[in-house]
Amino acid sequence: MNTTLVINSKGGSGKTTVAINLASHFAASNVATTILDYDPQGSSLNWLRLRSPHATRIHGANAAPQKGSRLRSFEMYVPPETRQLIIDAPAGASGAVLQEMLDRAQCIIIPVAPSAIDIHATSEFIQDVLLTRRVREGSTRLAVVGNKVRRSMPVYPPLERFLNSLNLKLLARLIDSDVYLKVAEMGVGIFEMEFSLSIAECKQFMPIVDWVSGQHARDARTDGAIYELARNASLKGFTRSPV
């Protein structure tokens, strides 16, 4: 099982967007996938409830603090056949909950919006994560994703300078697109919808998939391979247009 933690201490950075689209890609590739949602708002779990019964199943587990008599350990159950576990972290996680998530992760993705406010709010968090034992020892990999990037400003120098100061590079730049909002409302991911409507988003997202899969550099997969994935999903009957 490979575990990917999508986390940022600041709210509104797009953690759930990255988590659900990463999970949907693996599911569309017939990889047993689970989303473990630590956020009390349960956005990822709500997205799973919106999925068509014809879509490849993604297991959902609730790791948020429980109310009443329900056992958290029961809600957090991850099927043993899971090969890709995606953790959707809450904003402001700290203490034992933060450590619990970090201890499980082999990959950590930190989405950052390209603005001075977001960079300032995230900078100390990234530095703290870099100092954790598992990251220092190399047993956990860390990557930063630029999210909600404006088309008019695909490169944001302050963010580049900040990452360079930590010897980090942007893994991917996700353009601020309504497509992400539309697919989330339908319980699908960008790789599960009509290909012509999400080609740009799929291209931008593929470096994240490659990195989580352990492929640090793009391999021989081409746009045609991405198209084939989307086409196969369509043939299964769960690709839907957001219109």
N, C-alpha and C positions, 0 to 999 in steps of 0.2 A: 504494500500500500504506500503510495506517495501522498504526502500531506502538504497542502499549500495553504498558507495563512495569508489572507488579504486584510490588511490592517492599516489604520492611520488614526492617530489620537484625535484628529480634527474631524468633525462631522461634515458631511457634504462633499467629501473628496471622491466619491464614486466607488466605494468599496463593493457595494452590492452589485453594481453594474459589471465590474470586473469578475466577481465571483460567479454570478449566474451565467454569464456568457462563456466563461471558461468551463463551467460544469456542463453546459449544453453542448459545447464542442466535443467533449469526451463522450457524452452520451450519444451524440449523433455518430460517433465513431465506434459505437458498441463497446465502450469501455465502462465497466461497472463503476458508477459514480455516486458519491454521497455529498450533500451539503450539510455542514454542521453550523447552525446559526446561533451565535452567541448574543446577538442583538435582541433586547427585549421587544423591539418593534416588530421583529419577525418578518422583515421584508422579503428575505430569500424564501422562507417557508410559505409566505403568501403567494409568491411567484410560482412555487411548485404546485400549489392548489389550483392555479389558473391553467396549468398544462393540460393539453388534450389527452384523453385516455389512449389515443393512438400514438402519442409521442413516446420515444424511448424513456423508460422510467428512470428517474433520478430519486434516490432515497433522501428524505429529509429528516434531520435530527435536531432537536431543540436543546441547546446548551445554555440558554438564558436562565437566570435564577428563577426557581419555581415558586409558585404561591400555593398555599393550601397543602394538601396531603400527597400531591403527586411527586414521585421520586425523580430527581434530576438525572440520576444514573440510568434510569429506564428510558427517559426521553432522549438521552444522548447516545442511544444504541446505534452503532455503526455495523452494518452487515459485514461478515468476514470476507465475502467475495469482493468487497470494494477495492478497486485498484487506484482510484483517484478520489481523495478526500479533500474537499474545498471548505475552508473555515472562513465564514463571514463574521468579522469581528465588530464589536460595537465601538462607537466613538468614546474616547476617554477611558479606555480599559486600563486598569492598573492593578497592582498588588497581586494576589493569588490567582485571579482570573487571567491576567496578562501572562503571568508565568506559566500557567496551565496551557495556554495557547502556544506560547513560544516553545515549550518543551515538546509539543506534538509535531511541530513543523519541520519539514525538510526544505521547504521553499517559503520565502516571505516576500510578498509583493506589497509595496507601499504606493498607492495611487496619490498623486499630488496635482492639484490644480495650479496652473501657471499664473499665480498672482503673488504679490508681495506679502499679503496677509496670510495666504495658505503656506507659503514657503517659511515664513517666520514661525507659524504655529506648528509646523512639522519638523523643523530643523533639529530641535533638541530630541525629539522622539527618534528620529533616524539615527542620531549619534548614540543615543542610549541603546538602541537595538544592535548597532554595530559593536557595542562593547559587551554584549551578552556572551556567555561562554560558548554556546553552540555555534554562534556566528564566527567568533574569534578562532575557534578550532577548525572551522571549515565544514562541520557536519550539517550546518544550515546555510543555504544560499539566500542572498538578499538582492532584490531588484526594485528599481523605482520606475513607475509608469506615469507619464504626463497625461492627465485626464482633463476632459473638457477644454481641449486646446482650441483656440480660435483659428478659423481658416485664414484670417488676415494676419495672424502672427504665429506660424507653425513652430518657430523657434523663439524661446523666451530667455534672453541672456542672463537675467538674474538667477533663474533656475539652473541653467547650465553652469554658471560660476559656482553656485552652491554645491552642486553635485561634484564638480571637478575638485573642489576643496576637500571632499571626502573620498576622492578617487573612485567615484561612481559615475556611471553613464545611464542615460535614460534607456530603458529596455524597449519602450514603445511610446508613441504619441497617439492618443485617441482623440480625434476631432470631436468637438462639441456638436453632436448630431441628434436630431429628433428620432432617428431610427432606434436608438437605444431605449428611448422612452416608449415607443410604440411596441417593440417586441416584449418589453417587460410587462406591459399591460395585457399581453396575450399569453404569457407563460411560455414563450419560446425564446431562443437566442438568435443572434445575427446569422449563425450558420444554419439555422433551421427554417429561415424564411426564403422567399423568392430571391434567387441569387442576384438578379439584376438590381434589386432594391437595396442590397447591402454589400455590394462588391468592395466599395471603398473601406467600409468598416471591417470587413473580413481581412483585407490586406493589412490594415493597421493592427489588428488583433493577433495575427499569426505569430509574431515574435514572442508574444506572451506564451502561447501554446507550445512553441518550440522550446522555450527556456524551461518551462515546467516539465516538459517531457525529457529534459536533459540534453536537448540539442541547442548548444550555445550559439551555433551559427546556422543559418538557414541551410537546409539540405536540398535535395533534388526536387522537392515539392514545388510545383509551379502553380500559376493561376488556374490552369486546367485541373490540377488535383483538387484545389479548393472548390472549383465548380463541380467536380465529380462528387465531392462530399455533400454539397448542397443538393445536387440532383438526386442522389441516392435517398437523402432525407425526404425529398419531395415525393419520390416513388413510394415511400413507406406511408404516405398519406398524412403527415403531420406538418408539412410546410404550409404556412399560411401568409397571405399578404396582409400588411398592416392597414390596408385601405378599408 
